[in-house]
Amino acid sequence: MTTKILLVEDDQAILMGLKFCLEQEGFQVETALTKKEALAKIDSTISLILLDINLPDGNGFELLKAIPETISVIFLTANDEEVSIVKGLDMGAEDYVTKPFRTRELISRMHAVLRRKNKTPTKIIQLHDLKIDLDRAKVWKKSEEIFLTNMEYKILLILATNPNKVFTREQILADIWDVNEEYVNDNTLTVYIKRLREKIEDTPNDPKIILTVRTIGYKIEA
């Protein structure tokens, strides 16, 4: 499968030249000239972001804060000062390349980062445009983190770890009975499902992720 990357660079000439070289190498390349444009293109299909530090409407450090940790980042910087390099790495970037750079060196660094990523076992569930990190109990919709209550997360986990399986309301109630020692009855479950849909569905009244199976219960289709 082709690796999809996002190239964020405010210099149009560098952007187009590098895009051409990376596509010749077999990458699928999305591009962005600004922080705003990049934010609109970050989603779960992106494996790696090449990120310029200096952008016309902000900087790469600001953008990095909005990038899910499941996406690898390599900084492209004209500034080789140690403080900038350390700041980027401390914030979660995997590597940096100082301009001007040789394209072959950049591609080699990209492959190294992607190899490390593929060797690192991660407990991630991805369904539709949702990404669930089981180790950290965090949920993202596209590139935005969704904040769930303990009960909402528990219900989502029951369904998401068993895609296509229909759970009766009784089964779900039995699984969540002891969460925070909180009693949940059938009516309360309906409320939790409604709130969960409001957070993860594009159109809560016409759900595409958590589906109701009439007279039985709920399921998530893979």
C-alpha positions, 0 to 999 in steps of 0.5 A, a space after each residue: 500500500 502506498 504511504 501517504 504523507 503531508 508536505 507542509 512548506 511555505 516556499 512554493 518552489 521547494 514544495 513542488 520540487 520536493 513533491 515531484 521527487 517524493 512521488 517518483 519515490 512512490 509516496 502519495 503526497 498531499 501539500 500545504 503552504 500554510 498552517 490552516 491548510 495543513 490542519 484541514 488535510 491532517 487525517 488518519 490516512 496520513 502516515 508521515 508529515 514533513 513540517 517546515 518550522 516557519 509558516 506564514 500564519 504560525 509555526 511548525 511547533 504550533 501545528 505539531 501540537 494539533 497532530 495526533 501522536 500516531 502520525 510521524 513528523 520530521 521537521 524541515 528547518 533553515 534554523 540549525 540552532 540546537 535549541 530549535 532542534 531540541 524543542 522539536 524533538 521534545 515535542 514529539 517530532 521523530 527527526 529533523 532535516 536542516 535546509 538546504 538538504 539533499 533529497 536522497 538524505 531526506 528520503 533515507 530519513 523518512 524510510 528510517 522513521 517509517 520503519 521504526 513506526 512499523 516495528 513499534 507495536 501499537 494498540 490502535 483501533 481504527 473504524 470509520 474516521 475514529 482512531 482509538 488508542 487503547 494504551 492511552 484511552 484516547 479517541 480521535 475523530 479525524 485529527 481532533 481528540 474527542 473527550 469522552 466520559 469513562 462510561 462513554 469510553 467503556 461503551 464505545 470500547 465494547 462495540 469497537 473491539 468487536 466490529 460487526 457484532 450485535 450487542 444486546 442492550 442487556 449485554 452492554 449493561 452487564 459489561 458496564 455495570 461496575 464502572 465507577 460503581 455506577 448503576 446504569 439502567 436501560 433508560 440511562 444506556 439510551 442517554 449514554 448512546 445519544 451523548 456518544 453519538 453527539 460526540 463521534 457522529 457527523 450527524 447524530 440523528 442519522 448515525 453511521 458509526 454506532 448503528 441501532 439494530 431494531 429490537 435487539 441492540 447496537 453494533 459498529 460496522 467495520 
